[in-house]
Amino acid sequence: MTSITPAPVKDGIANPAPLGLCAFGMTTVLLNIHNAGFFEMNSMILAMGIFYGGLAQVIAGVIEAKKNNTFGLTAFTSYGFFWLSLVGLIVIPKFGWVPAASEGAMCAYLSIWGVFTLLLFFGTLKLNRALQFVFASLTVLFFLLVAGDATGNTAIKHLAGYEGIICGASAIYTGIANVLNEVYGRTVLPIGPVNV
């Protein structure tokens, strides 16, 4: 009988990037379907933000550290905690501990994440085209969200939602491409050349 187990990786540790990318991508798609105006903020989004977008990405980041991948550690751990902090921003005021963040505070929060993402984008220039697209589109998403909060313009917020769906879908594609390319031992889904 033919084994369906992929060939073991050289360092004995599986590639955590597909987990991190899918966790980021799926959570981003679901949040941005809300931002595009299709349904209200609800427990499904918050639960995804805590358990998949949040915890799964932090786990992926820790494994990246074991693989000596500083970029993966920084990106996955940071965005995992982004999701956890975003859920905190939404949920903590409901307990009455502190007031909800103002539009100005949300603009500052989203802006600093946009700048961080732009800086990480420069790291992807040494990686593949798929990751370049993920980080470029995420940078655009953050600044569209800032513009939406700064202006209160619903059309900008909905545009950000559609752009976020594209960003999240690109992360899912990149994660699944990594899985399938490894399992089949060839390029099933292209992610673009690796720049060196």
Stockholm file with secondary structure:
# STOCKHOLM 1.0

chainA/1-196         MTSITPAPVKDGIANPAPLGLCAFGMTTVLLNIHNAGFFEMNSMILAMGIFYGGLAQVIAGVIEAKKNNTFGLTAFTSYGFFWLSLVGLIVIPKFGWVPAASEGAMCAYLSIWGVFTLLLFFGTLKLNRALQFVFASLTVLFFLLVAGDATGNTAIKHLAGYEGIICGASAIYTGIANVLNEVYGRTVLPIGPVNV
#=GR chainA/1-196 SS CCCCCCCCCTTSCCCCHHHHHHHHHHHHHHHHHHHTTSSCCCHHHHHHHHIIIIIIHHHHHHHHHHTTCHHHHHHHHHHHHHHHHHHHHHHGGGGTSSCCCCHHHHHHHHHHHHHHHHHHHHHHTTSCHHHHHHHHHHHHHHHHHHHHHHHCCHHHHHHHHHHHHHHHHHHHHHHHHHHHHHHHTSCSSCCCCCCC
#=GC SS_cons         CCCCCCCCCTTSCCCCHHHHHHHHHHHHHHHHHHHTTSSCCCHHHHHHHHIIIIIIHHHHHHHHHHTTCHHHHHHHHHHHHHHHHHHHHHHGGGGTSSCCCCHHHHHHHHHHHHHHHHHHHHHHTTSCHHHHHHHHHHHHHHHHHHHHHHHCCHHHHHHHHHHHHHHHHHHHHHHHHHHHHHHHTSCSSCCCCCCC
//
